[in-house]
Structure formats: C-alpha cells, structure tokens
Amino acid sequence: MLMMLLNAHKRLRGVLFDLPHVTGGALHVADLADRCQVVAGDFLVSVPEGGDAYILKHIIHDWDDERAIQILGNCHRAMSSGGRLLLVDPVIPPGNTAHFGKLLDLEMLVLTPRGRERTRAEFQDLLKRSGFRLRRVVATNTHLSVVEGTKI
C-alpha cells in the first residue's frame, strides 16, 4: 500500500514500519529508496516519531480494545501536531445488512485471541480513548473503509 501511495504521489515520503522478521523481507525498490525508509520495531512499544500521517491497514482488527488503544496511543504520541491517523479496515454497518466484514469478524474470533471487526461507533470510541477525534469514515469499492482520525 505504501509503495502504491509513493508511486502515485511523487512528493510523499514514507516509512514502512513492522516487526524485524517482516521488514527483513521487505522489497527495496531502487526508485523509491530516497523516499521510503524501512524501520523495524514493535508498535505495541512505540512507532517512529514525527509523521504527518500514520496509516494502519488490517492492524486494529487483530487486537482487543486495550491493545488497539495502546497502538493508537503510540501513534498519537509519535505524530506531529495536526497529524492524521488513517485506519484501513472493515467498518461493520448497523443492523442485519449483509457485509463481508461480518464474515471477517467470525474469522477474527477464530484466528486471533480477541481480534474483531468494529462498527463506526466502536472506532469512534477507540479513537477518543487514544486522543483522536473521528473526522470521517470513507467507504471504498471493497469491504474496507478508511477511518480518519485527527490528533486532539
């Protein structure tokens, strides 16, 4: 995802941040090397500082609320003032409307200790409890939405 963003927007710079065993296998693309840094670490401990935006795709749904707030709080502490948080995950619609995210929610119950998909209200609560304000939720043409939070 980061590579696609950097290719589409030539003025952007990015940091790919993940566990050491993941970043060790990260592809280093020569034409993006001057704009993309690969950093190993653990987002449950801290994240790289100074970013204008932090994008987490398929991350928060892996964790219970306590751990999700810990991750989001680390992003909040690390980001620049006026920074944006972008969570790319399914957002479960209200009611009994069919949605692929509901099937993924069952999968998360089986595959993770306490991971789950969340509703807009649940994302809003997580953001508030970690120092963000929910700005908007943007639906995509897929089962994913972009939940945008701003640093309070």
N, C-alpha and C positions, 0 to 999 in steps of 0.2 A: 504494500500500500504506500509506504514512504517513497519507494522508487517511482511509482506512478505519479505521485504528487510532485516530486522533484523534477521529473521529466516534463510535466505539464506546466510548471511554473519555474522558469529559469532563475528567478531571483531568490527563491527559497533556499534555506539551508536546513539540514535536519540531522537528528541524532537517532540512530537505531539503538534502543536500549533493551537488553534482555539478559537472561541468565548466561553465565560464561559458556556453558555447553551449547547454547543456541547461537550466540554471537560468534563463536569459533568457527561455525559453519556458514556464517553469513557471506553471501556473494559480494565481492568487492568489484564494483563496476567502475572502470577507469574514468569514464567521462563524468561520473558523479563523485569521485573521490575528493575533489576540492570542496564539495558542498554537503557531503554526508560523512558523519563520524559514527563509528561503531563503538559502543561502550557496554561493557559487561557489568552487571550488578544485580541487585535484588530489590524490586520495587516495594517489598514489604519492609525494607530498611530505609531506603532513600532513592531518589531519582536525580538525574543530572539537573543542575540549577540553571536558572536564567532563561528558560524557554518562554516564548510568547504564546505558544500553544502546545498542549500535550494531548496526543491522540492515542486512545486505548481501544483497540479493536479486538473483540472477543476476549476481553480480560475480566471485566467486572462480573460477568455471569458465572465465572468459575468459583466465586467466593461468597461466603455468607456476609451479612451486613457489617459485622465487626471488622473483618479483613478488608472488605471493599472500602469502608471508611478509612481504614489505615492507609491503603494505597492512594485513595483520593486525597487524604490529608497530606501525604508525602508530596504529591503533585502540587497541592496548594502552597505548601511551604517553599517549594523549589521555584515556582514560576514567578515571572516578572509581574509587577502590578499591572492591572488591566489585562492579564493573561486570560486565555480561553482554554477550557477543557472540552474535548470532543470525545464522547463515548460512542463507539460504533458497535451496537448490539441490537438484538430484537427488543422492541417495546410491545409488551402484551396489551392488546386493545381490551376495553371493558366488555363485559357481557360474554355471551356464548358465540361470538363471531369466530369463524374459523380463521386460524392464523398459524403459520409454520412455527412461529416462536413457541406456541403451546406444546407442540411435539418436542421441540428442543428442550423445553422445561422438564419434560419427563426424562429425556436423555441426561440432563444435568443431574437430576435426582439419582440416577443410576451410576453415572461416571465420576461424580465429584463428591467430596464429603458433605458439602452443604451448598453447592452452587445452584443457581436458579436464574430463570429469566424474570424480568421485572416489568411492572406497569409504569406509566408516566408518573403517577403519584409516588411510587416506591423510588424511582430515580430522583424525583424532586426531594424526597426526604433524605436520601443518601447524600445528595449534593449539599443540602442545607447543613447537615450534620458534619460535613467536612469543610465548610467555609465557602461554599459556592452558592450562586443563585441560578436557578434554572432559567435560561434565556429562551430556549425553544427546543422543540423536537422536530426534526426534519425527516419525513418518510422518504425512502428511496424506492426504486423499482424492484427491490429484493425484499427479503424478510427482515433486513436490517434497517435501523433508523440511526440518525445521528442526534445524540442528546448533547446539547451545547450548554455548558455552564460557564459563568463568569466569576472571577475571583471577587469576593466581597472584601 
